[in-house]
Amino acid sequence: MNAHTTSLAASLTHERYDVVVAGGGAAGLSAALVLGRSRRSTLVVDAGAPRNAPAAHMQGYLSRDGMSPGAFLEAGRREIAAYGVQWTAGEVVGAVPDGDGTVGFTVTLADGRTVRARRLVVTTGLVDELPPFDGLADRWGRDVLHCPYCHGWEVRDRAFGVVAHPVMGAHQALLVTQWSDDVVFFPHTYDSVTEEDRRRLAAAGVRTVEGEVAGLVVADDRLTGVRMADGRVIEREVLFVGTRVTPRDGLLTALGAATEDTPMGRFVSVDATGRTSVPGVWAAGNAIGAAEQVVNAASGGYRAGAIINMDLLNEDLDRKTATTV
């Protein structure tokens, strides 16, 4: 933690904030930026575990293409500080509605600190659970990847392997042919490869290797092959795998937020602005969907921040109107 971050993480200056943002990634920082510029007292509580931490760079964010995730977050913290937004290291472990007929919450941090908030934004992200292949975790974000839009350009024209995912099936193997002509598809334990899939794989020049994947072969700190359960080694330089994703939505579900089933799992339901079913609570980023890239998460946080500002303004005007009648 550098000196700038340490100063932000000092004692909290308010007992009550307009908004508390749980999560300090792209979505949370973007919401906080809009709220700070709207002159809303805002606190960002950041547990420091972004999904893209293993990656050396992020791509596809206009004007920030190739920037490291750490540098991106540090820039965001500097920007929100310029508008009076507070940032603190920590984790929101609970939020209890005030229960006094108004919308508001008592928010508890893991270290025991409590603050009150008129509104709450949850941007706590998700956890990627990797397939249990030997050696996979050590290569994650390096030459074991999940998203060609994030990393495909950087590994273009190398020898790709793609392990079937229960949701994506053969789709990922077809997709990555845009970045390499040398693609091997491993159905692994996926038993729903259709004849149409096989025709399309063949048409795309993708070779299919049947059998269960057991692990990776690594030499000189680089991936050189995929080891099959029967002992075969298929030479590969890059491996794409899907993950099982678990949203960090315990705070939301504890508040009673409605959820819905999606192809990637169960996520909290939100409207187009990120508003959940719980009055006064918004959510954005990977906490509400597995496919949110950094740029999408930032956009979702921006929308939530703008709508929350208007929501607070209307509440204040309604109260003032009621007292003048």
C-alpha positions in Angstrom: 0.0 0.0 0.0 1.6 3.3 -1.1 1.4 6.6 0.8 -1.5 7.8 -1.3 -3.6 4.7 -0.6 -2.6 4.9 3.1 -3.9 8.4 3.4 -7.2 7.4 1.8 -7.5 4.4 4.2 -7.2 6.6 7.3 -10.0 7.1 9.8 -13.5 7.6 8.3 -14.7 11.2 8.4 -18.4 10.6 8.4 -20.8 8.6 10.6 -23.3 8.7 7.8 -22.6 8.7 4.1 -24.9 9.3 1.2 -23.5 6.2 -0.4 -21.3 3.3 0.7 -19.7 1.3 -2.2 -18.7 -2.2 -1.3 -16.0 -3.2 -3.7 -13.2 -1.0 -5.2 -12.8 -2.4 -8.7 -13.8 -0.8 -12.0 -17.5 -0.8 -11.2 -17.2 0.5 -7.7 -14.7 3.2 -8.6 -16.7 4.4 -11.5 -19.9 4.7 -9.4 -17.8 6.5 -6.8 -16.5 8.9 -9.4 -19.9 9.9 -10.5 -21.2 10.3 -7.0 -18.2 12.3 -5.9 -18.6 14.7 -8.9 -22.3 14.9 -7.8 -21.1 16.2 -4.4 -22.3 13.1 -2.6 -20.5 11.9 0.5 -19.2 8.5 -0.6 -17.1 5.8 1.0 -15.5 3.0 -1.0 -14.6 -0.2 0.9 -12.2 -2.3 -1.0 -11.2 -5.9 -0.1 -8.4 -5.8 -2.6 -9.2 -9.0 -4.5 -10.0 -8.0 -8.1 -10.9 -10.8 -10.5 -8.2 -9.8 -13.0 -5.4 -9.5 -10.5 -3.4 -12.5 -12.1 -3.3 -10.8 -15.5 -0.3 -8.6 -16.4 -2.5 -6.3 -18.5 -6.1 -5.6 -19.5 -7.3 -5.0 -23.0 -10.3 -3.5 -24.9 -10.7 -0.5 -22.6 -10.4 2.5 -25.0 -7.5 4.7 -24.0 -6.4 2.2 -21.3 -5.6 -0.8 -23.6 -2.6 -2.7 -22.2 -2.7 -1.0 -18.9 -1.9 -3.2 -15.9 -4.9 -3.9 -13.6 -3.0 -2.5 -10.6 -2.1 0.8 -12.4 -5.7 1.1 -13.5 -7.1 0.8 -9.9 -4.5 3.2 -8.6 -5.4 5.8 -11.2 -9.1 5.4 -10.3 -8.3 5.9 -6.6 -6.5 9.1 -7.4 -9.4 10.4 -9.4 -12.1 9.7 -6.8 -10.0 11.3 -4.1 -10.0 14.5 -6.1 -13.7 14.8 -5.5 -13.7 14.0 -1.8 -14.6 10.3 -2.0 -13.1 8.3 0.8 -11.4 4.9 0.1 -10.6 2.4 2.8 -9.1 -1.1 2.7 -11.5 -3.6 4.2 -14.6 -5.7 3.5 -18.3 -4.9 4.1 -19.6 -8.0 6.0 -23.1 -6.8 6.8 -25.7 -4.2 6.0 -28.9 -3.8 8.0 -31.8 -1.7 6.9 -32.5 1.2 9.3 -36.1 0.1 9.7 -37.4 3.6 10.6 -39.6 4.0 7.6 -36.8 5.5 5.5 -34.3 3.9 3.1 -30.9 3.6 4.7 -28.5 1.1 6.2 -26.1 0.5 9.0 -23.0 -1.0 7.3 -20.5 -3.1 9.2 -16.9 -3.7 8.1 -14.8 -6.8 8.9 -12.7 -4.8 11.4 -15.7 -3.9 13.4 -16.2 -0.3 12.1 -19.7 0.7 11.4 -21.1 3.6 9.3 -24.6 4.5 8.1 -25.4 4.9 4.4 -28.5 6.3 2.6 -27.8 4.0 -0.3 -25.6 1.0 -1.0 -23.7 -0.1 -4.1 -22.4 -3.7 -4.2 -19.5 -4.3 -6.7 -17.8 -7.2 -5.0 -17.1 -9.2 -8.1 -16.8 -13.0 -8.4 -14.5 -15.9 -7.9 -13.2 -18.1 -10.7 -13.0 -21.8 -9.8 -10.5 -23.4 -12.1 -10.8 -27.0 -13.4 -8.8 -29.3 -11.2 -6.0 -30.0 -13.7 -2.5 -30.5 -12.3 -0.5 -27.3 -12.7 -3.4 -25.1 -14.0 -3.6 -22.6 -11.3 0.1 -21.7 -11.6 -0.3 -20.7 -15.2 -3.6 -18.9 -14.8 -3.5 -15.5 -16.5 -0.2 -16.3 -18.3 -0.6 -19.1 -20.9 -3.8 -20.6 -19.4 -6.5 -18.2 -20.3 -10.3 -17.9 -20.5 -11.2 -14.9 -22.8 -9.7 -14.4 -26.3 -11.0 -10.8 -26.3 -8.9 -10.2 -23.2 -5.7 -12.1 -24.3 -6.1 -13.4 -27.9 -4.0 -10.7 -29.6 -1.1 -11.2 -27.2 -0.9 -15.0 -27.9 -2.0 -14.9 -31.6 -0.6 -17.5 -34.0 0.5 -19.8 -31.3 -0.6 -23.4 -30.8 -3.9 -23.2 -28.9 -5.7 -25.9 -26.9 -9.3 -25.4 -25.7 -10.9 -27.6 -23.0 -14.7 -27.9 -23.4 -16.8 -26.1 -20.8 -20.3 -27.4 -19.8 -21.9 -24.2 -20.9 -19.8 -23.1 -23.9 -19.2 -26.6 -25.3 -17.3 -26.3 -28.7 -18.1 -22.6 -29.0 -14.8 -21.4 -27.5 -12.7 -23.6 -29.8 -14.5 -22.1 -32.8 -14.1 -18.6 -31.5 -10.4 -18.7 -31.0 -9.7 -19.7 -34.6 -9.9 -16.0 -35.2 -6.5 -15.7 -33.4 -4.8 -18.9 -34.5 -5.0 -21.5 -37.3 -3.6 -24.2 -35.0 -6.3 -25.1 -32.5 -7.0 -28.4 -30.7 -10.3 -29.0 -29.0 -10.4 -31.3 -26.0 -13.9 -32.5 -25.2 -12.5 -33.8 -21.9 -15.5 -35.1 -19.9 -18.0 -33.0 -22.0 -20.3 -35.6 -23.7 -22.6 -33.3 -25.6 -20.5 -32.5 -28.7 -23.1 -32.8 -31.5 -22.5 -33.8 -35.1 -23.1 -30.2 -36.1 -20.4 -29.2 -33.7 -18.0 -31.7 -35.2 -18.8 -30.5 -38.7 -18.2 -26.9 -37.8 -15.0 -27.7 -35.9 -13.7 -29.6 -39.0 -14.7 -26.7 -41.3 -12.7 -24.3 -39.0 -9.7 -26.5 -39.1 -9.9 -27.5 -35.5 -8.5 -30.9 -34.5 -10.4 -32.8 -31.8 -8.5 -34.9 -29.3 -10.7 -37.3 -27.4 -10.0 -38.4 -23.8 -9.8 -36.9 -20.4 -7.3 -34.1 -19.7 -5.1 -34.8 -16.7 -2.7 -31.8 -16.5 -0.2 -29.6 -18.1 3.4 -30.0 -19.2 5.6 -27.0 -18.4 9.2 -26.5 -19.3 11.4 -23.4 -18.7 8.4 -21.6 -17.1 6.2 -22.0 -20.2 3.4 -24.3 -21.2 4.6 -26.9 -23.7 1.8 -29.4 -23.7 -1.4 -30.9 -22.4 -1.1 -34.3 -20.7 -4.0 -36.7 -21.2 -5.1 -39.3 -18.6 -3.8 -42.1 -20.8 -0.3 -40.6 -20.8 -0.4 -38.9 -24.2 1.1 -35.4 -24.4 -0.4 -33.0 -27.0 2.0 -30.2 -27.7 0.3 -26.8 -27.0 1.6 -23.3 -26.1 -1.7 -21.8 -24.9 -4.7 -23.3 -23.2 -8.1 -21.8 -23.0 -10.4 -23.1 -20.2 -13.7 -22.1 -18.9 -14.2 -21.6 -15.2 -17.0 -22.2 -12.7 -17.9 -18.7 -11.4 -19.2 -17.9 -7.9 -20.5 -14.3 -7.4 -19.4 -12.6 -4.2 -23.0 -11.7 -3.5 -23.4 -12.8 0.1 -24.1 -9.2 1.2 -26.9 -8.9 -1.4 -28.5 -12.2 -0.7 -28.4 -11.6 3.1 -30.4 -8.4 2.3 -32.9 -10.5 0.4 -32.1 -9.5 -3.1 -33.9 -11.5 -5.7 -31.8 -13.8 -7.9 -32.2 -15.5 -11.2 -30.7 -18.5 -13.0 -28.4 -17.7 -16.0 -26.3 -20.1 -18.2 -23.3 -19.2 -16.0 -25.1 -19.7 -12.7 -27.3 -17.9 -10.3 -26.9 -14.2 -10.1 -28.7 -11.3 -8.4 -31.3 -9.7 -10.6 -31.0 -6.0 -11.5 -32.7 -3.6 -13.8 -31.0 -1.6 -16.5 -29.5 0.8 -13.9 -28.2 -1.9 -11.6 -31.1 -1.5 -9.1 -31.8 -4.7 -7.1 -35.1 -5.8 -5.6 -34.0 -4.3 -2.2 -34.9 -0.6 -1.8 -31.8 1.5 -1.8 -29.4 -1.2 -3.1 -27.7 -1.3 -6.4 -25.1 -3.7 -7.8 -22.7 -3.7 -10.8 -19.8 -5.6 -12.3 -19.1 -9.3 -12.0 -21.3 -9.5 -8.9 -24.2 -9.5 -11.3 -22.8 -11.3 -14.3 -19.8 -13.4 -15.4 -19.4 -11.7 -18.8 -18.8 -8.1 -17.5 -15.4 -7.0 -18.8 -13.6 -4.0 -17.1 -15.2 -1.5 -19.6 -18.7 -3.0 -19.0 -18.2 -3.0 -15.3 -17.2 0.7 -15.3 -20.2 1.6 -17.5 -22.5 -0.2 -15.1 -21.0 1.6 -12.1 -21.4 4.9 -13.9 -25.1 4.3 -14.6 -25.7 3.2 -11.0 -24.0 6.3 -9.6 -26.0 8.7 -11.8 -29.4 7.0 -10.9 -28.5 6.9 -7.2 -27.8 10.7 -7.2 -31.2 11.3 -8.8 -32.8 8.9 -6.3 -31.3 10.8 -3.4 -32.3 14.2 -4.9 -35.9 13.1 -5.3 -36.0 11.8 -1.8 -34.8 15.1 -0.4 -37.2 17.0 -2.5 -40.1 14.8 -1.4 -39.2 15.4 2.2 -39.0 19.2 1.7 -42.2 19.3 -0.2 -44.0 17.3 2.5 -42.8 19.8 5.2 -44.1 22.8 3.3 -47.6 21.5 2.6 
